[in-house]
Amino acid sequence: MILQNTPPQDERLQQVRMLTELSRALTYAVSLDEVLRLTVERAAAILHTDKAVLMLARENGMLAVRSSFGIERETAESFQEPLDERLMPRLQGLLSVTPERFLGVPLVVGGEVTGILAVALPPGTTGTPDQEWLLSALADQAAVALEKTRLDQVAEFRERLIGIVSHDLRNPLNAILLGATLLEEEELGERAQHILRRVRNSTELAGRLIRDLLDYTQAHLGGEIPVNKAAADLTAIVREAVDDVNATNPGARVILEAQGETRGQWDVDRMGQVLGNLLSNALQYSPANSPVRVDLRREGDSVIITVHNDGAAIPADQLLRIFEPMRRGAVATLSAALRSVGLGLYIVRHIIKSHGGSVAVTSTNEAGTTFIATLPLS
């Protein structure tokens, strides 16, 4: 608490220090309630008052007390008012203070008033510009902290929802895929076989999208996408991915050139996922009748994989963010089997990183687009 007989310059210095301490405390606050409590407590301390209140807007447009200092809890919790000319007189009544000793400032986020921070000044004093500045600085810090907390909660909910939905969808999709596979072995007519192939392809696509969502959730929460490495030949993994794409996409043409020994420690399934995502992306933006070229070669203790297409250059602003999630380029011209939710390249980067490697991209109108993955053999 600042002493009343403190010299003005020393008092202002202590006030600034308390604002700095509050900013640091709000940064490390772990919950909305902690942000609210810190705000009203520091407002009371800095302005030498024994009563402070913080109101926030509800979904119905009403302002309600979310935290208070020096006011009975039941009284504070029952207080709510619309944001109009009646609010300030009612707040003065809640704080039991005359208009001269009342000081209230808005909390503003994105140009909109989202709350009110108000205090009852000590007896015998009236509000000054300096006190209003201090309270406004407190309100600004609280508004930033509250918006950050809200965004963190929204992000946490979204990530949990993605994980829950994705996990719950896998079992029924696996059942559909198994049923379609078994029925394909029966002697059915050509039309029935065609429908079954569509069911199977659509189910496999849904499975890949779910896997992408689960991988995104894992990586976005701060962890690495898990890999289980074992001795394997990367050339065989790449060749299988190329064969699968050529077989399942009529009209697609992927050419593979492989040189050197590429046996090492790889997660076969995950590296297949990397190649599948890179090839899908290349085919998606490759001109008709233009092949996609895959080059695999050993350089020292590393393996270099390049995936090239002759499509138009990726715009510079997109190129800078191409490995970020939910980033997609122009509208795809390929079949739905190759479409995604914009997570493929993000996942590619994380899987390669989990193998100790790195991935980059170059793109010009003259040379086309090339993704380059560099992976250590051990």
C-alpha positions as semicolon CSV with decimal commas, in nm:
position;residue;x (nm);y (nm);z (nm)
1;M;0,000;0,000;0,000
2;I;0,130;0,348;-0,088
3;L;0,167;0,576;0,215
4;Q;-0,029;0,902;0,217
5;N;0,277;1,110;0,316
6;T;0,491;0,976;0,032
7;P;0,639;1,261;-0,184
8;P;0,448;1,301;-0,514
9;Q;0,738;1,191;-0,735
10;D;0,803;0,882;-0,522
11;E;0,432;0,801;-0,515
12;R;0,412;0,820;-0,896
13;L;0,717;0,591;-0,923
14;Q;0,557;0,338;-0,690
15;Q;0,232;0,355;-0,887
16;V;0,417;0,283;-1,211
17;R;0,596;-0,006;-1,041
18;M;0,264;-0,147;-0,924
19;L;0,126;-0,122;-1,277
20;T;0,431;-0,310;-1,405
21;E;0,390;-0,575;-1,136
22;L;0,022;-0,610;-1,227
23;S;0,109;-0,655;-1,594
24;R;0,352;-0,932;-1,502
25;A;0,101;-1,096;-1,267
26;L;-0,175;-1,088;-1,532
27;T;0,063;-1,246;-1,783
28;Y;0,107;-1,548;-1,555
29;A;-0,255;-1,567;-1,439
30;V;-0,390;-1,916;-1,501
31;S;-0,763;-1,848;-1,494
32;L;-1,027;-1,585;-1,562
33;D;-1,110;-1,557;-1,190
34;E;-0,747;-1,482;-1,108
35;V;-0,734;-1,204;-1,370
36;L;-1,051;-1,047;-1,226
37;R;-0,934;-1,073;-0,866
38;L;-0,591;-0,922;-0,939
39;T;-0,747;-0,630;-1,125
40;V;-0,980;-0,514;-0,846
41;E;-0,724;-0,573;-0,570
42;R;-0,454;-0,370;-0,747
43;A;-0,704;-0,095;-0,836
44;A;-0,786;-0,059;-0,467
45;A;-0,418;-0,060;-0,369
46;I;-0,298;0,192;-0,626
47;L;-0,583;0,438;-0,566
48;H;-0,587;0,404;-0,184
49;T;-0,948;0,288;-0,178
50;D;-1,134;0,018;0,007
51;K;-1,397;-0,043;-0,263
52;A;-1,355;-0,149;-0,626
53;V;-1,573;-0,336;-0,873
54;L;-1,524;-0,491;-1,216
55;M;-1,823;-0,552;-1,445
56;L;-1,821;-0,751;-1,770
57;A;-2,075;-0,777;-2,049
58;R;-2,285;-1,092;-2,074
59;E;-2,422;-1,250;-2,390
60;N;-2,758;-1,079;-2,333
61;G;-2,589;-0,736;-2,336
62;M;-2,623;-0,676;-1,962
63;L;-2,323;-0,581;-1,750
64;A;-2,275;-0,792;-1,438
65;V;-2,027;-0,773;-1,151
66;R;-1,762;-1,041;-1,197
67;S;-1,525;-0,935;-0,919
68;S;-1,533;-0,685;-0,632
69;F;-1,328;-0,557;-0,340
70;G;-1,480;-0,430;-0,016
71;I;-1,841;-0,512;-0,116
72;E;-2,056;-0,792;0,024
73;R;-2,050;-1,087;-0,213
74;E;-2,426;-1,135;-0,230
75;T;-2,481;-0,766;-0,306
76;A;-2,218;-0,764;-0,581
77;E;-2,334;-1,085;-0,746
78;S;-2,694;-0,964;-0,771
79;F;-2,598;-0,636;-0,939
80;Q;-2,644;-0,615;-1,317
81;E;-2,738;-0,326;-1,542
82;P;-2,754;-0,238;-1,912
83;L;-2,482;-0,012;-2,052
84;D;-2,680;0,315;-2,057
85;E;-2,711;0,646;-1,870
86;R;-2,846;0,472;-1,557
87;L;-2,534;0,261;-1,504
88;M;-2,304;0,519;-1,341
89;P;-2,557;0,640;-1,080
90;R;-2,637;0,279;-0,993
91;L;-2,265;0,199;-0,960
92;Q;-2,220;0,497;-0,728
93;G;-2,499;0,352;-0,516
94;L;-2,335;0,009;-0,513
95;L;-2,007;0,164;-0,396
96;S;-2,188;0,397;-0,148
97;V;-2,002;0,699;-0,281
98;T;-2,087;1,052;-0,398
99;P;-2,037;1,145;-0,765
100;E;-1,727;1,352;-0,673
101;R;-1,555;1,048;-0,523
102;F;-1,663;0,806;-0,796
103;L;-1,423;0,703;-1,074
104;G;-1,512;0,459;-1,349
105;V;-1,347;0,371;-1,682
106;P;-1,442;0,128;-1,960
107;L;-1,266;-0,193;-2,064
108;V;-1,235;-0,184;-2,443
109;V;-1,152;-0,475;-2,674
110;G;-1,155;-0,436;-3,050
111;G;-1,321;-0,096;-3,025
112;E;-1,612;-0,231;-2,819
113;V;-1,684;-0,169;-2,452
114;T;-1,675;-0,506;-2,280
115;G;-1,680;-0,396;-1,917
116;I;-1,642;-0,125;-1,652
117;L;-1,377;-0,084;-1,380
118;A;-1,491;0,149;-1,100
119;V;-1,362;0,257;-0,758
120;A;-1,475;0,469;-0,463
121;L;-1,203;0,728;-0,391
122;P;-1,101;0,791;-0,028
123;P;-1,309;1,038;0,179
124;G;-1,213;1,400;0,131
125;T;-1,073;1,346;-0,220
126;T;-1,205;1,398;-0,570
127;G;-1,099;1,238;-0,893
128;T;-0,794;1,384;-1,071
129;P;-0,661;1,331;-1,426
130;D;-0,370;1,132;-1,281
131;Q;-0,606;0,896;-1,098
132;E;-0,819;0,853;-1,410
133;W;-0,504;0,773;-1,607
134;L;-0,401;0,512;-1,351
135;L;-0,742;0,346;-1,354
136;S;-0,751;0,353;-1,735
137;A;-0,408;0,187;-1,747
138;L;-0,537;-0,082;-1,511
139;A;-0,846;-0,131;-1,726
140;D;-0,639;-0,160;-2,045
141;Q;-0,415;-0,426;-1,889
142;A;-0,716;-0,616;-1,762
143;A;-0,887;-0,600;-2,103
144;V;-0,582;-0,748;-2,276
145;A;-0,548;-1,023;-2,014
146;L;-0,920;-1,106;-2,030
147;E;-0,915;-1,131;-2,409
148;K;-0,607;-1,354;-2,397
149;T;-0,775;-1,579;-2,141
150;R;-1,088;-1,599;-2,354
151;L;-0,890;-1,690;-2,666
152;D;-0,693;-1,952;-2,472
153;Q;-1,017;-2,110;-2,351
154;V;-1,164;-2,111;-2,702
155;A;-0,847;-2,273;-2,839
156;E;-0,845;-2,536;-2,564
157;F;-1,211;-2,620;-2,627
158;R;-1,152;-2,645;-3,003
159;E;-0,855;-2,876;-2,960
160;R;-1,042;-3,100;-2,716
161;L;-1,341;-3,113;-2,949
162;I;-1,121;-3,210;-3,245
163;G;-0,959;-3,486;-3,045
164;I;-1,285;-3,627;-2,907
165;V;-1,473;-3,619;-3,238
166;S;-1,182;-3,766;-3,430
167;H;-1,137;-4,055;-3,189
168;D;-1,509;-4,134;-3,181
169;L;-1,536;-4,137;-3,560
170;R;-1,258;-4,385;-3,622
171;N;-1,441;-4,697;-3,506
172;P;-1,753;-4,660;-3,728
173;L;-1,534;-4,567;-4,026
174;N;-1,320;-4,875;-3,973
175;A;-1,637;-5,087;-3,964
176;I;-1,758;-4,935;-4,292
177;L;-1,420;-4,991;-4,456
178;L;-1,406;-5,353;-4,341
179;G;-1,758;-5,419;-4,468
180;A;-1,683;-5,262;-4,806
181;T;-1,362;-5,465;-4,839
182;L;-1,542;-5,791;-4,763
183;L;-1,826;-5,714;-5,006
184;E;-1,578;-5,641;-5,286
185;E;-1,477;-6,008;-5,269
186;E;-1,833;-6,118;-5,349
187;E;-1,960;-6,176;-5,702
188;L;-2,152;-5,854;-5,748
189;G;-2,257;-5,668;-6,059
190;E;-2,043;-5,396;-6,211
191;R;-2,265;-5,116;-6,075
192;A;-2,253;-5,259;-5,721
193;Q;-1,875;-5,293;-5,742
194;H;-1,850;-4,932;-5,855
195;I;-2,058;-4,815;-5,559
196;L;-1,846;-5,021;-5,321
197;R;-1,527;-4,866;-5,458
198;R;-1,672;-4,522;-5,401
199;V;-1,772;-4,617;-5,045
200;R;-1,425;-4,751;-4,977
201;N;-1,245;-4,450;-5,128
202;S;-1,465;-4,205;-4,938
203;T;-1,412;-4,393;-4,612
204;E;-1,035;-4,398;-4,663
205;L;-1,043;-4,023;-4,730
206;A;-1,243;-3,963;-4,412
207;G;-0,992;-4,176;-4,222
208;R;-0,703;-3,967;-4,355
209;L;-0,879;-3,645;-4,259
210;I;-0,936;-3,775;-3,906
211;R;-0,573;-3,878;-3,879
212;D;-0,468;-3,530;-3,993
213;L;-0,693;-3,372;-3,728
214;L;-0,552;-3,594;-3,454
215;D;-0,195;-3,521;-3,563
216;Y;-0,270;-3,149;-3,576
217;T;-0,414;-3,157;-3,224
218;Q;-0,109;-3,344;-3,096
219;A;0,137;-3,104;-3,258
220;H;-0,061;-2,790;-3,176
221;L;-0,073;-2,876;-2,807
222;G;0,305;-2,846;-2,802
223;G;0,403;-3,209;-2,845
224;E;0,566;-3,385;-3,136
225;I;0,380;-3,623;-3,364
226;P;0,482;-3,966;-3,230
227;V;0,703;-4,184;-3,451
228;N;0,812;-4,547;-3,408
229;K;1,134;-4,587;-3,602
230;A;1,280;-4,920;-3,710
231;A;1,527;-5,042;-3,970
232;A;1,374;-4,995;-4,317
233;D;1,456;-4,895;-4,674
234;L;1,328;-4,546;-4,754
235;T;1,336;-4,621;-5,126
236;A;1,082;-4,899;-5,077
237;I;0,859;-4,667;-4,873
238;V;0,870;-4,396;-5,138
239;R;0,815;-4,643;-5,422
240;E;0,506;-4,787;-5,254
241;A;0,362;-4,437;-5,203
242;V;0,422;-4,352;-5,569
243;D;0,261;-4,676;-5,686
244;D;-0,044;-4,615;-5,466
245;V;-0,098;-4,265;-5,604
246;N;-0,058;-4,382;-5,966
247;A;-0,300;-4,669;-5,908
248;T;-0,573;-4,476;-5,729
249;N;-0,575;-4,159;-5,941
250;P;-0,657;-4,220;-6,308
251;G;-0,462;-3,982;-6,528
252;A;-0,200;-3,909;-6,263
253;R;0,162;-3,968;-6,358
254;V;0,431;-3,973;-6,091
255;I;0,788;-4,054;-6,195
256;L;1,039;-4,176;-5,938
257;E;1,418;-4,169;-5,961
258;A;1,612;-4,321;-5,671
259;Q;1,990;-4,331;-5,622
260;G;2,211;-4,459;-5,344
261;E;2,163;-4,664;-5,028
262;T;1,870;-4,534;-4,822
263;R;1,838;-4,791;-4,547
264;G;1,806;-4,630;-4,206
265;Q;1,578;-4,582;-3,906
266;W;1,233;-4,481;-4,030
267;D;0,873;-4,493;-3,918
268;V;0,738;-4,670;-4,227
269;D;0,378;-4,563;-4,176
270;R;0,461;-4,200;-4,099
271;M;0,704;-4,164;-4,390
272;G;0,437;-4,310;-4,617
273;Q;0,207;-4,038;-4,480
274;V;0,468;-3,773;-4,565
275;L;0,501;-3,895;-4,924
276;G;0,125;-3,927;-4,962
277;N;0,071;-3,567;-4,849
278;L;0,351;-3,427;-5,067
279;L;0,231;-3,619;-5,374
280;S;-0,132;-3,519;-5,318
281;N;-0,027;-3,156;-5,292
282;A;0,189;-3,179;-5,608
283;L;-0,085;-3,347;-5,814
284;Q;-0,341;-3,098;-5,689
285;Y;-0,157;-2,807;-5,851
286;S;0,018;-2,982;-6,140
287;P;-0,100;-2,894;-6,493
288;A;-0,290;-3,160;-6,689
289;N;-0,065;-3,414;-6,864
290;S;0,236;-3,286;-6,669
291;P;0,412;-3,547;-6,454
292;V;0,510;-3,506;-6,093
293;R;0,873;-3,598;-6,039
294;V;1,010;-3,753;-5,721
295;D;1,386;-3,769;-5,671
296;L;1,541;-3,970;-5,389
297;R;1,916;-3,961;-5,334
298;R;2,174;-4,004;-5,063
299;E;2,413;-3,723;-4,976
300;G;2,666;-3,815;-4,709
301;D;2,480;-3,924;-4,397
302;S;2,148;-3,780;-4,517
303;V;1,877;-3,863;-4,766
304;I;1,724;-3,592;-4,984
305;I;1,368;-3,628;-5,115
306;T;1,238;-3,378;-5,369
307;V;0,882;-3,365;-5,504
308;H;0,843;-3,139;-5,808
309;N;0,550;-3,017;-6,015
310;D;0,532;-2,771;-6,305
311;G;0,238;-2,573;-6,173
312;A;0,220;-2,196;-6,139
313;A;0,435;-2,035;-5,872
314;I;0,299;-2,018;-5,521
315;P;0,234;-1,649;-5,434
316;A;0,504;-1,503;-5,211
317;D;0,266;-1,430;-4,922
318;Q;0,142;-1,791;-4,924
319;L;0,493;-1,933;-4,958
320;L;0,597;-1,778;-4,627
321;R;0,312;-1,956;-4,443
322;I;0,276;-2,272;-4,647
323;F;0,368;-2,506;-4,360
324;E;0,122;-2,343;-4,121
325;P;-0,209;-2,521;-4,047
326;M;-0,528;-2,445;-4,237
327;R;-0,339;-2,290;-4,528
328;R;-0,463;-2,379;-4,875
329;G;-0,380;-2,243;-5,216
330;A;-0,598;-2,210;-5,524
331;V;-0,905;-2,427;-5,576
332;A;-0,808;-2,785;-5,647
333;T;-0,865;-2,931;-5,991
334;L;-0,805;-3,291;-5,890
335;S;-1,052;-3,547;-5,758
336;A;-1,195;-3,528;-5,407
337;A;-0,972;-3,819;-5,305
338;L;-0,678;-3,578;-5,289
339;R;-0,847;-3,291;-5,108
340;S;-0,771;-3,207;-4,746
341;V;-0,856;-2,960;-4,472
342;G;-0,527;-2,775;-4,517
343;L;-0,321;-2,972;-4,265
344;G;-0,113;-3,192;-4,495
345;L;0,202;-2,978;-4,522
346;Y;0,186;-2,882;-4,153
347;I;0,189;-3,252;-4,065
348;V;0,466;-3,323;-4,317
349;R;0,689;-3,071;-4,141
350;H;0,622;-3,219;-3,796
351;I;0,679;-3,580;-3,902
352;I;1,007;-3,488;-4,073
353;K;1,106;-3,289;-3,765
354;S;1,033;-3,595;-3,549
355;H;1,281;-3,785;-3,770
356;G;1,544;-3,516;-3,706
357;G;1,507;-3,363;-4,051
358;S;1,383;-3,045;-4,218
359;V;1,166;-2,949;-4,515
360;A;1,171;-2,645;-4,744
361;V;1,006;-2,528;-5,065
362;T;1,104;-2,328;-5,374
363;S;0,854;-2,200;-5,629
364;T;0,883;-1,991;-5,948
365;N;0,682;-1,968;-6,269
366;E;0,986;-2,075;-6,469
367;A;1,101;-2,372;-6,260
368;G;0,775;-2,484;-6,098
369;T;0,740;-2,588;-5,733
370;T;0,976;-2,822;-5,546
371;F;0,949;-2,949;-5,190
372;I;1,285;-3,062;-5,047
373;A;1,300;-3,288;-4,742
374;T;1,637;-3,358;-4,579
375;L;1,649;-3,656;-4,343
376;P;1,941;-3,803;-4,145
377;L;2,001;-4,175;-4,189
378;S;2,061;-4,225;-3,817
